[in-house]
């Protein structure tokens, strides 16, 4: 009985981890697309110096 509960718990954990990793992959892809759009849409020159699309 204990072994069955451990196997079910392990299956639940692996399913949860797989779902979370899939969501994180989609989030990473979305961030990458936003970054690429910002990188290519930035203006190349402002006042003779190269500008950045972010404020770091």
C-alpha positions as CSV (number, residue, x, y, z in Angstrom):
1,X,0.0,0.0,0.0
2,X,2.8,2.4,0.9
3,X,4.7,1.6,-2.3
4,X,1.5,2.3,-4.4
5,X,1.1,5.7,-2.6
6,X,4.8,6.5,-3.3
7,X,4.4,5.6,-7.0
8,X,1.3,7.8,-7.3
9,X,3.0,10.6,-5.5
10,X,6.0,10.4,-7.8
11,X,3.8,10.3,-10.8
12,X,1.9,13.4,-9.6
13,X,5.2,15.2,-8.9
14,X,6.6,14.4,-12.3
15,X,3.4,15.5,-14.0
16,X,3.4,18.8,-12.1
17,X,7.0,19.4,-12.9
18,X,6.5,18.6,-16.6
19,X,3.6,21.0,-16.8
20,X,5.5,23.8,-15.0
21,X,8.5,23.3,-17.3
22,X,6.3,23.5,-20.3
23,X,4.8,26.8,-19.1
24,X,8.3,28.1,-18.3
25,X,9.4,27.2,-21.9
26,X,6.5,29.1,-23.4
27,X,7.3,32.1,-21.1
28,X,10.9,32.0,-22.2
29,X,9.9,31.9,-25.8
30,X,7.6,34.9,-25.3
31,X,10.4,36.9,-23.6
32,X,12.8,36.0,-26.4
33,X,10.4,37.2,-29.0
34,X,9.7,40.5,-27.2
35,X,13.5,41.0,-26.8
36,X,14.1,40.4,-30.5
37,X,11.4,42.7,-31.6
38,X,12.8,45.4,-29.3
39,X,16.3,44.7,-30.6
40,X,15.4,45.1,-34.2
41,X,12.9,48.0,-33.8
42,X,15.3,50.2,-31.9
43,X,16.5,53.3,-33.7
44,X,20.1,52.9,-34.8
45,X,21.3,56.5,-34.1
46,X,20.3,59.2,-31.8
47,X,22.5,62.3,-31.8
48,X,25.3,60.5,-33.4
49,X,25.5,57.8,-30.7
50,X,24.0,54.3,-30.8
51,X,20.9,54.2,-28.6
52,X,19.5,51.3,-26.5
53,X,15.9,50.2,-26.4
54,X,16.2,49.4,-22.7
55,X,17.1,51.7,-19.8
56,X,19.9,49.9,-18.0
